[in-house]
């Protein structure tokens, strides 16, 4: 049986660009909500988007 070819390291954005963009958007909203706008609702929305991006990337890999 031939061994499987080893894949090289790929950056997170190349593995699943949609999930990467979702988690980056969530992180930006989280930081904006906590620091600039002082909005808890925006911070919670950012946290939810970040976790959703991580889950999408994890399920698709």
WOVEN-V739033 format. One record per run of one state. SS is the DSSP state (@ for helix, = for strand, . for the rest). FROM is the first residue (numbers start at 0). LEN is the number of residues. Records with the same first field share a line. If there is no record, write none. Layout:
# WOVEN-V739033
SS=FROM-LEN, FROM-LEN
This chain:
# WOVEN-V739033
.=0-11, 15-1, 36-3, 60-1
@=11-4, 16-20, 39-21
